[in-house]
Amino acid sequence: MKARFLVSFACAAWVGLACAKGIHDTRRASRSRLDAARDGRVGQARGFLASPSGRVREPFLVRDRATDTLTAEFPGALVAALYGTAPGRVALKAVLARPWFSRAAGRLCDTRISARAVVPFARAKGIDLAEWESRRFASFNDFFARSLPVRSEAGMGELVAIAEARLSAYPIGPGLEVEVKGGPYTLAELTGGTPEVAGLAGGTCLVFRLGVDNYHRFVHADAGRLVSRTAIAGELRTVQPIPGNEGVYRRNARVVSVLETEVFGRMVEVDVGATLVARIVDRERAEFARLEEKGHFEFGGSTVVLLVGPQVRIDADLLEASACGIETAVRLGERIGELA
């Protein structure tokens, strides 16, 4: 037991250092690639970009909603090695994907010495620490799970982004398989067979992918009450875009919540943990207010999936981008739809 902990602690330190240096590479995509993607030629928009390291990898495209431009995101060298090589996959299955490893990583990120990684990490990720000049973070997790005021200019009948993330939106229909970072997943697999999903047919599946550079607290889109909550155990895998991965979200630890909201009716939310997410912290409130914090993730990339019914109309630009295989960067509290 002691040997396993020491191994996991050392691996957590190594992976944490790699994450602090930058998990994914980004590169601006040209306007012509955006036009190609909109014309349905997503392969042309993606397929011939070389990563900054010089290696050719298939990027994932993220749209800036304000400027209507694209950024190409490439899997980092660490993630590519773990998923793209035999030794990496052995290490992933034997150590890194195990819940005890993630707990060890969480303990490392709770230590006082881990706070030394905050400034290098923030610089690498372009995170502005100006608001925090007067505060000394006790640990890396203290920084990563920092709390900020939630503001929104959206009206009461408008649906807001429940997290700062890269957003994809898919119409919910019979046999829907959501293309989530390279692999198809049914809603039954994502939700663990939650029966309430059947009542959301004709609605929309919203996938909020949080990178390590995003704010990792998420909120309720509307006031309401908790109908049920189910925690599903599993291995913790990356939620980074890895073309060709298989079953990532089906194996991840997750929390499935059925919510009854005042304006938008019934929703189902799935909070998904990932490699190095030692804890999904869920507030488990029986009743909640609009924009009230629902929970947060500790260190690592994470994902929140929100299923809404047909009474909610998602903004057309988000649906258009998702149909082209493009994610859209959204801010917490930003309007993404409205009551139909």
C-alpha positions in Angstrom: 0.0 0.0 0.0 2.8 2.4 0.9 4.7 1.6 -2.3 1.6 2.1 -4.4 1.1 5.5 -2.8 4.7 6.6 -3.4 4.4 5.6 -7.0 1.1 7.4 -7.5 2.4 10.4 -5.7 5.5 10.6 -7.9 3.4 10.1 -11.1 1.0 12.8 -9.9 3.9 15.2 -9.5 5.2 14.4 -13.0 1.8 14.8 -14.6 1.0 17.9 -12.6 4.3 19.5 -13.8 3.5 18.6 -17.4 0.0 20.2 -17.0 1.5 23.4 -15.5 3.7 23.7 -18.6 0.6 23.3 -20.9 -1.6 20.4 -21.7 -2.6 21.4 -25.2 -1.1 23.6 -27.9 -3.2 26.1 -29.8 -2.8 27.8 -33.1 -5.0 30.3 -34.9 -6.9 28.9 -37.9 -7.4 31.0 -41.0 -10.7 32.4 -42.1 -10.7 30.1 -45.1 -10.6 27.1 -42.8 -13.7 28.5 -41.0 -15.5 28.9 -44.3 -14.4 25.3 -45.2 -15.8 24.0 -42.0 -19.1 25.8 -42.5 -19.3 24.3 -46.0 -19.1 20.9 -44.4 -15.5 20.3 -45.3 -14.4 19.9 -41.7 -11.6 17.5 -42.8 -10.1 20.2 -45.0 -10.4 22.7 -42.1 -8.6 20.4 -39.7 -6.6 17.8 -41.5 -3.5 19.6 -42.7 -2.5 21.7 -39.7 0.8 20.9 -38.1 1.1 21.4 -34.4 3.6 24.0 -33.0 5.9 21.1 -32.2 6.1 20.2 -35.9 4.2 16.9 -35.6 1.1 16.6 -37.7 -1.9 15.9 -35.4 -5.5 16.4 -36.1 -6.6 19.5 -34.3 -9.9 20.3 -32.8 -11.5 23.7 -33.8 -12.7 26.2 -31.2 -14.7 29.2 -32.2 -14.5 32.6 -30.6 -18.1 33.8 -30.6 -17.3 37.5 -30.5 -14.9 37.6 -33.4 -16.2 34.5 -35.3 -12.6 33.2 -35.7 -11.2 29.7 -35.0 -8.4 28.4 -32.8 -7.0 24.9 -33.5 -6.3 22.9 -30.3 -3.9 20.0 -30.5 -3.4 17.3 -27.8 -0.2 18.0 -25.8 2.8 15.7 -26.1 2.0 14.1 -22.7 -1.5 13.1 -23.6 -0.5 12.0 -27.1 2.2 9.8 -25.5 -0.3 8.3 -23.0 -3.0 7.5 -25.6 -0.9 7.0 -28.7 1.9 4.6 -27.5 1.8 1.1 -26.0 3.8 2.1 -22.9 1.6 5.1 -22.4 -1.6 3.0 -22.5 -0.1 0.5 -20.1 0.8 3.4 -17.7 -2.7 4.9 -18.2 -4.5 1.6 -17.4 -2.3 0.5 -14.6 -1.8 3.8 -12.7 -3.1 7.0 -14.1 -6.7 6.0 -14.7 -7.1 4.6 -11.2 -9.1 6.5 -8.6 -6.4 6.0 -6.0 -3.9 7.8 -8.3 -6.3 10.7 -8.7 -6.7 10.8 -4.9 -2.9 11.0 -4.6 -2.8 13.8 -7.2 -5.5 15.6 -5.2 -3.4 15.3 -2.0 -0.4 16.6 -3.8 -2.4 19.6 -5.1 -3.6 20.2 -1.5 0.0 20.6 -0.2 1.5 24.0 0.6 4.4 23.4 -1.7 2.1 22.9 -4.6 1.2 26.7 -4.4 4.6 27.4 -6.0 3.1 26.1 -9.3 0.3 28.7 -9.4 2.2 31.6 -11.0 4.0 29.5 -13.7 0.7 27.8 -14.5 -1.2 31.0 -14.7 1.4 32.5 -17.0 1.4 29.5 -19.3 -2.4 29.5 -19.5 -2.8 33.3 -19.8 -4.8 33.5 -16.6 -5.0 37.1 -15.2 -4.1 37.0 -11.5 -4.6 40.8 -11.0 -7.8 40.2 -9.0 -5.8 37.9 -6.6 -2.8 40.1 -5.9 -3.9 40.5 -2.3 -4.4 36.8 -1.7 -1.9 34.1 -1.1 -3.1 30.7 -2.2 -2.6 28.0 0.3 -2.2 25.3 -2.3 -2.7 24.7 -6.0 -6.2 23.4 -5.5 -7.0 26.5 -3.5 -6.1 28.5 -6.6 -7.7 26.1 -9.1 -11.1 26.0 -7.3 -11.0 29.8 -6.6 -14.4 31.4 -6.4 -15.5 34.5 -8.4 -18.8 36.4 -8.5 -21.1 35.1 -11.2 -22.7 37.9 -13.3 -25.1 37.6 -16.2 -26.9 40.1 -18.4 -29.3 37.4 -19.7 -33.0 37.8 -19.0 -35.0 35.3 -17.0 -36.3 33.5 -20.1 -32.8 33.1 -21.5 -30.7 30.0 -21.0 -27.2 30.7 -19.8 -23.9 28.8 -20.0 -23.5 27.0 -16.7 -19.7 26.9 -17.1 -16.9 28.7 -18.8 -16.0 26.1 -21.4 -15.9 24.9 -25.0 -19.5 24.2 -25.9 -21.0 21.7 -28.4 -24.8 21.4 -28.9 -26.5 18.3 -30.4 -30.3 17.8 -31.1 -31.7 14.9 -29.1 -33.3 12.4 -31.4 -33.9 8.6 -31.5 -30.7 6.8 -31.2 -28.6 9.9 -30.8 -24.9 9.2 -30.5 -23.0 12.2 -29.4 -19.6 12.6 -31.0 -17.6 13.5 -27.9 -13.9 14.1 -28.7 -13.5 11.3 -31.2 -16.0 8.7 -30.0 -19.7 8.1 -30.2 -21.7 7.8 -27.0 -25.4 7.3 -26.4 -27.2 9.3 -23.8 -28.0 6.0 -22.0 -24.2 5.4 -21.6 -23.6 9.0 -20.5 -26.4 9.0 -17.9 -26.1 5.4 -16.7 -29.6 4.7 -18.1 -31.4 7.6 -16.3 -35.1 7.1 -17.3 -35.9 10.9 -17.4 -33.8 11.2 -20.5 -36.6 9.8 -22.6 -38.8 12.8 -21.8 -36.2 15.2 -23.3 -36.6 13.9 -26.9 -36.5 16.8 -29.4 -34.4 18.8 -27.0 -30.7 19.5 -27.0 -27.6 17.9 -25.5 -25.1 20.6 -24.4 -21.5 19.5 -23.8 -19.4 21.9 -21.8 -15.8 20.9 -22.1 -13.7 22.6 -19.4 -9.9 22.9 -20.1 -7.4 23.4 -17.4 -7.3 27.1 -18.2 -11.1 27.5 -17.6 -12.8 28.5 -14.4 -13.8 25.2 -12.8 -17.0 26.1 -10.9 -20.3 25.5 -12.5 -23.8 26.9 -11.7 -27.5 26.2 -12.1 -29.1 27.7 -15.2 -32.4 28.3 -13.4 -34.0 28.1 -10.0 -35.6 24.8 -9.1 -35.2 21.6 -7.1 -33.2 18.4 -7.2 -35.3 15.4 -8.2 -32.5 12.8 -8.0 -28.8 12.5 -7.8 -26.7 9.4 -8.7 -22.9 9.0 -8.4 -21.4 6.6 -10.9 -17.9 5.2 -10.1 -15.4 4.7 -12.8 -11.9 5.2 -14.0 -10.8 8.8 -14.5 -9.7 9.5 -18.1 -8.8 12.7 -19.9 -11.5 14.9 -21.4 -9.0 16.5 -23.8 -9.7 16.2 -27.5 -8.0 12.9 -28.6 -9.0 11.8 -32.0 -9.7 8.1 -32.0 -10.2 7.6 -28.3 -12.8 5.1 -27.2 -15.3 5.2 -24.5 -13.7 8.0 -22.5 -16.9 9.4 -20.9 -18.5 6.0 -20.4 -15.6 5.0 -18.1 -15.2 8.3 -16.3 -16.5 8.9 -12.8 -19.5 11.1 -13.0 -22.5 12.5 -11.1 -26.0 12.5 -12.7 -28.5 15.0 -11.5 -32.2 15.2 -12.5 -33.3 18.8 -12.0 -36.8 20.4 -12.1 -36.5 24.1 -13.0 -39.0 26.9 -12.8 -38.6 28.3 -16.3 -37.1 25.6 -18.4 -38.7 22.5 -17.0 -36.9 19.2 -16.4 -33.2 18.9 -17.1 -30.6 16.2 -16.7 -27.0 17.2 -15.8 -23.9 14.9 -15.9 -20.8 16.2 -14.2 -17.8 14.2 -15.6 -14.4 13.8 -13.8 -11.2 13.4 -15.7 -7.5 12.5 -15.1 -6.3 14.4 -12.0 -9.8 15.4 -11.0 -9.5 14.1 -7.5 -12.9 15.2 -6.5 -16.2 16.4 -8.1 -17.5 18.6 -5.4 -21.3 18.7 -5.6 -23.3 20.9 -3.3 -26.3 18.6 -3.4 -28.9 21.3 -2.6 -32.5 20.2 -2.5 -33.5 23.6 -3.8 -31.4 26.1 -5.7 -31.5 29.6 -7.2 -30.6 30.8 -10.7 -26.9 31.1 -11.1 -26.3 29.5 -7.7 -23.1 27.4 -7.6 -23.9 23.7 -8.2 -20.3 22.5 -7.6 -16.7 22.5 -8.8 -14.0 20.3 -10.1 -10.5 20.1 -8.6 -7.4 20.0 -10.7 -7.7 18.7 -14.3 -9.9 19.1 -17.3 -13.5 18.3 -16.8 -16.9 18.2 -18.6 -20.5 19.0 -17.8 -23.3 17.6 -20.0 -26.7 19.3 -19.8 -29.8 17.8 -21.4 -32.7 20.2 -22.0 -36.1 19.6 -23.5 -37.7 20.9 -26.8 -39.1 23.9 -24.9 -35.6 25.4 -24.9 -34.4 26.9 -28.2 -30.6 27.0 -28.5 -29.0 29.9 -30.3 -28.5 29.1 -34.0 -24.8 30.0 -34.2 -24.0 27.3 -31.6 -26.0 24.6 -33.4 -24.4 25.6 -36.7 -20.9 25.4 -35.4 -21.5 22.1 -33.7 -23.0 20.6 -36.9 -19.6 21.5 -38.5 -17.7 19.7 -35.7 -16.6 23.0 -34.1 -16.8 23.9 -30.4 -17.7 27.4 -29.3 -15.9 29.1 -26.4 -18.5 30.5 -23.9 -18.3 32.5 -20.7 -20.1 31.5 -17.5 -23.5 33.2 -17.5 -23.5 34.0 -21.2 -26.7 33.6 -23.1 -26.9 30.4 -25.2 -30.6 30.0 -25.8 -34.1 30.9 -24.7 -37.5 29.5 -23.8 -39.2 28.7 -27.1 
